[in-house]
């Protein structure tokens, strides 16, 4: 993958995760202003969304300092080291323990999301962002790098697009996939395409209430191809 395509993909993913975290925080803040509101599920949703977004935000900082290829490599190494350091240490605070578990999950999902990314070059972002008038092609190149998918992966993306897919946690550690209509895709396939960045969950709602799954720009491009 070239540096321009990689930067676009990573920036879009980081922006999506950051917006989800901000939405979750705003939902919690709004609930705190209402007397008698139940805050536990909103607090957890905010912690989860924040843990998912943090590695991607750190990645963009490293890319700005070191470039796309080196920044990605440094962040991959840092995330891997952090997972090893976490170990099994527990705190007397249940909230702290939950936060640590979510942070570890966020690092794992980040590493899964960048797995297999091989950047061929590392042209400076400034040069990529300032093409001259003569350099503008007609027609314009595709906006995203469209990966090849298996029939099962395509069916999963089609279900997300057409069937109103949601992920809902019935109890701690047990979740299910539901649909508004049509065939229900396998939960492991839905989770896999989310980890690839082809789809995303709506972290603004509680997992217990059900989080809608929608296609990302890459997922939409795959079905359009």
ABEGO torsion letter per residue (X at the ends): XBAAAAAAAAAAAAAAAAAAAAAAAAAAAAAAABBGBBAAAAAAAAAAAAAAAAAAAAAAAAAAAAEAAAAAAAAAAAAAAAAAAAEABBBABAAAAAAAAAAAAAAAAAAAAABGBBBABBBBAAAAABBBAAABBOBBBBABBBBBBBAAAAAAAAAAAAAGBBBBBABBGBBBBBBABEBBBBAAAAAAAAAAGABBBBAABBAAAEBBBBBBAAAAAAAAX
